[in-house]
Amino acid sequence: MPAFRTRHLCSVAAALALTVAAPATAATAATDASSAGLREVLFVGNNWDGTADVIKSTGDFAKVGRINVVPDKSQRMAEINADPIKWIYFMAIRNGVGEGHDQFADDMYSTPDGNSVVVSRPSFADVVSIDLATGKINWRFAVSGYRSDHMAVSPDGTRVAVSASTANTVHVLDIATGKQLGKFSTGDKPHENIFTKDGKYIWNMSIGDVNTSLDDPSADWTKGDRHITVVDATTYKQVKVIDMRDRLDAIGLKNFSDAVRPAVFSPDESKLYFQVSFFNGFLEYDVATDKITRVKTLPKNPATSEDRTTWVNDSRHHGISMSPDGAKLCVAGTMDDYATIVDRATLQEGELVTASKPYWATVSGDGKDCIVSESGADQVTAIDFATGRKTVSVPVGDHPQRVRLGHVQADWTGPSAG
């Protein structure tokens, strides 16, 4: 490993582990929102049809309203059609990661005042803020390169970090104005972003080229430079780089991909649980010791093809969340068509809940349920953390992917225009 990746590694890891602030509980957040005249909801991004469904954050998860996240579609398409390079990338996204569809709603977060929602739109290579009352665009930020991807919001809700996947860059924006506050470089094809709970650091995971057919382990080196980049969330300077290739090799997993996909911290942020390309399961990483400490292999679906080139964007399993108390994990077995609750202490999985290409996993507002987006069935499904059983499924738009907790005004039912 290069020297810059190991310099002060242990001291930085210890610092990151020790500077975690106690997270606010879901109940506290809900009380704060209620006192401010806001309603907690779940935003479901329907990537292929360019909408976001807003549903209740608990209970029956009934639909509250819907937002058109591409109200400027005609204008954006005119710009793309007038620029040959933009058109080439637009079509590459459609025919590659989009599986023949445009990607209009990858990720989204509401503003602290519940008046707007900020959405990353991969096919338009941008981030927009949409007024929830009118459906009109407040601001637009064009990312570097030709595709925007996963985002993260700071604990105080004032900043949003977005991956510019073709530029190997993460932009950090003021969520209210869209002004860039800073940016930083990453590995190839930045993907997931996570703010630490104290707001001091941003972790970015780069996944490399997931659209090539060179999917055999022997060709893994062709996928690019993939690593976790940790930066100071004030200066946006790099403080640590974690290359999972070395950590995987150290425990004999030389045939595993080092492309870190969705990930989730334990409540005290001492452990990181993450998925990697092609693997039906997840791994546990100890932040302080800088080592992979446990590996969990989850069941394969006998009906799933073993031809890796048929797996969507190199991901066999894509989506992982954790119950607020840290006792249970929820895993989306994307290509194996199930989701399951896993006991964090024993790593024993529960019932395999049938789901159609589940693409993401998050937590309900009250922390009782795991919410999985079934991109193959156009619905979201709630699974009880305590029992591991499905409680309800709710229909949404075309190809739901990211699901995020947020807030709207208490009496909101949808935009009045747009």
C-alpha positions, 0 to 999 in steps of 0.5 A: 500500500502507498505510504500516504494511505497508511500514514497516521492510519491508527491515530486517525482511525482512533480519532474518528471512533472517539469523536462520534456524537450521540445520535438523536432518536427517531422520537426526538426528531419527530417531536422537534418536527411536530413542534415546527409544524412539520410532518415526517415522511419517507421520500421514494425516488422513482428513478425511471419515471422521474417522480418521488412518492411521499409516503407516511414514515410509519404505520401503514406507509400510505401515500401522502403525495407525489412530486415531479422531479423533472419539471424542466425536462424539455429544457434539459433535453434540448440542451443535451440534444444540442451537445454531442458529448452530452448526448453520448453520455446521456445515451450511455447512462440509458443503455448502461446503468439505466438498463434501457431507461433514463435515470431521473431520481437517484437520491433526495433529501428535504430541507430542514424547513420542510419546504423543498426537496433536493434531488440528484438526477443522473441523466441530467448530471445535476442536483435540483431543489424543488419547491414542495408547494409549487413543484417548481425548481428553486435552484439547479447545480450542474455537477462536474462531468456527466452523471450525478449519483448518491448523496448524503445530508449533514446531521444538521440538514444544511449541507448535501454531498453529491457524487459526480460519478464520471468526474471522480468528485464529490460536491458539497452544497448549501442545501438552501441555496445550491451554492458549492461549499467545497469539493474533494477528489475520490477513487473511480466512480464515487458512489455512496456518501456518509456523514458521521453523526457529529458532522466532522467527516464524510466517507465516500465509497468509489465503486469503479466501472460496474458496466463492463463485462469483465466480471470474472475475479481475475479481471477485477483489476480492470474495474479501476481504483476503488477505495473509501475516501474520508475527508474533513467535512469543514475543510474537505481535505482528505484525512484517510484512505481505506483500500479494502483490497489490502484488508480483504487479501489479509483475510484470504478473500483475494477473489472478492471485489474491493468495490464498497457498495451501500454501507451503514455504521453501528450507532457508536460508529465503531463498526462499518457494515458494507456490501461489495460487488458480486457478493451475496452478503456483507462484511464488518469493518472495525474502524479503530483497528482498521481490519475486516473482522467478520464476513457474513455470507447470505443464502443464494437464490437457486433461480439466480443466474451465476453469470455475473454479467447478468447482475445489475451494475455488478451488485448481487446485494445492494442495500443495507440498514440497521435498527436504531438500537444497533441490534439488527441489520436489514439486507436487500438481496437484490439479484436473489429477490429477497430481503432479510433481517440479520441479528448483528451479534450472531450474524444469523439471518431471519426469514428470507422475505420475497422481494422483487429486485430490492434495491435499497434498505432504510429505517422507518421513522419510529425505527420499528421497520426496515423499508425496502424498495422493490425496484422490480415490483414498483413498491416499497415493503416494510419488514418488522425488525423484531420479527423479521416478517413483512408487514405491508407493501405500498405501490409507488412509481417506476423503479423505486431506488433510494428511500429517505426520511424527510419532512414536509409541511404538516398539511402538505398533500402535493404541489399545487402546480408543476 
